Amino acid sequence: MEEWKKVIGEQALKAGIINDPQWLDKLDDSMPVWAVLDILVKFAEKFETQYNSYD
């Protein structure tokens, strides 16, 4: 496995995106589209701007 993939996996583990170190051995495995979309939706929800208008 390429080193850059390992670095990304370690960053994901450190950031809490993945919580099982065994995933680091599966970085070349395929992901179903629904799983990728689930991650993107959760990311978008987490980083949506949370503000109230002062108007």
Phi and psi restraints in degrees (value plus and minus 20) as a CYANA .aco file:
   2 GLU   PHI     -88.1   -48.1
   2 GLU   PSI     128.8   168.8
   3 GLU   PHI     -82.2   -42.2
   3 GLU   PSI     -57.2   -17.2
   4 TRP   PHI     -84.3   -44.3
   4 TRP   PSI     -51.4   -11.4
   5 LYS   PHI     -88.9   -48.9
   5 LYS   PSI     -60.4   -20.4
   6 LYS   PHI     -82.5   -42.5
   6 LYS   PSI     -60.2   -20.2
   7 VAL   PHI     -82.9   -42.9
   7 VAL   PSI     -64.5   -24.5
   8 ILE   PHI     -82.1   -42.1
   8 ILE   PSI     -63.5   -23.5
   9 GLY   PHI     -81.9   -41.9
   9 GLY   PSI     -62.3   -22.3
  10 GLU   PHI     -86.4   -46.4
  10 GLU   PSI     -57.4   -17.4
  11 GLN   PHI     -85.1   -45.1
  11 GLN   PSI     -60.6   -20.6
  12 ALA   PHI     -85.0   -45.0
  12 ALA   PSI     -58.8   -18.8
  13 LEU   PHI     -85.4   -45.4
  13 LEU   PSI     -66.2   -26.2
  14 LYS   PHI     -82.8   -42.8
  14 LYS   PSI     -57.3   -17.3
  15 ALA   PHI    -100.3   -60.3
  15 ALA   PSI     -27.7    12.3
  16 GLY   PHI      64.2   104.2
  16 GLY   PSI     -10.3    29.7
  17 ILE   PHI     -89.4   -49.4
  17 ILE   PSI     -58.7   -18.7
  18 ILE   PHI    -138.9   -98.9
  18 ILE   PSI     130.9   170.9
  19 ASN   PHI    -144.6  -104.6
  19 ASN   PSI     -11.1    28.9
  20 ASP   PHI    -146.2  -106.2
  20 ASP   PSI      94.4   134.4
  21 PRO   PHI     -78.2   -38.2
  21 PRO   PSI     -38.5     1.5
  22 GLN   PHI     -84.9   -44.9
  22 GLN   PSI     -41.3    -1.3
  23 TRP   PHI     -83.1   -43.1
  23 TRP   PSI     -44.7    -4.7
  24 LEU   PHI     -84.8   -44.8
  24 LEU   PSI     -39.9     0.1
  25 ASP   PHI    -108.5   -68.5
  25 ASP   PSI     -24.3    15.7
  26 LYS   PHI    -138.8   -98.8
  26 LYS   PSI       1.2    41.2
  27 LEU   PHI     -86.6   -46.6
  27 LEU   PSI     -38.3     1.7
  28 ASP   PHI    -113.5   -73.5
  28 ASP   PSI     -21.7    18.3
  29 ASP   PHI     -91.7   -51.7
  29 ASP   PSI     134.0   174.0
  30 SER   PHI     -98.4   -58.4
  30 SER   PSI     133.1   173.1
  31 MET   PHI    -138.0   -98.0
  31 MET   PSI     120.1   160.1
  32 PRO   PHI     -89.3   -49.3
  32 PRO   PSI     131.5   171.5
  33 VAL   PHI     -76.3   -36.3
  33 VAL   PSI     -60.1   -20.1
  34 TRP   PHI     -81.3   -41.3
  34 TRP   PSI     -53.2   -13.2
  35 ALA   PHI     -90.9   -50.9
  35 ALA   PSI     -60.6   -20.6
  36 VAL   PHI     -84.6   -44.6
  36 VAL   PSI     -64.4   -24.4
  37 LEU   PHI     -83.5   -43.5
  37 LEU   PSI     -58.6   -18.6
  38 ASP   PHI     -80.9   -40.9
  38 ASP   PSI     -63.0   -23.0
  39 ILE   PHI     -82.6   -42.6
  39 ILE   PSI     -64.4   -24.4
  40 LEU   PHI     -86.1   -46.1
  40 LEU   PSI     -59.8   -19.8
  41 VAL   PHI     -83.9   -43.9
  41 VAL   PSI     -65.7   -25.7
  42 LYS   PHI     -82.9   -42.9
  42 LYS   PSI     -59.4   -19.4
  43 PHE   PHI     -82.7   -42.7
  43 PHE   PSI     -66.6   -26.6
  44 ALA   PHI     -82.4   -42.4
  44 ALA   PSI     -61.9   -21.9
  45 GLU   PHI     -84.2   -44.2
  45 GLU   PSI     -58.8   -18.8
  46 LYS   PHI     -88.3   -48.3
  46 LYS   PSI     -55.4   -15.4
  47 PHE   PHI    -126.6   -86.6
  47 PHE   PSI      -9.0    31.0
  48 GLU   PHI     -82.7   -42.7
  48 GLU   PSI     126.5   166.5
  49 THR   PHI     -86.2   -46.2
  49 THR   PSI     105.6   145.6
  50 GLN   PHI    -127.7   -87.7
  50 GLN   PSI      73.4   113.4
  51 TYR   PHI    -166.4  -126.4
  51 TYR   PSI     139.6   179.6
  52 ASN   PHI    -134.4   -94.4
  52 ASN   PSI     121.2   161.2
  53 SER   PHI     -92.3   -52.3
  53 SER   PSI     122.1   162.1
  54 TYR   PHI    -111.5   -71.5
  54 TYR   PSI     -18.4    21.6
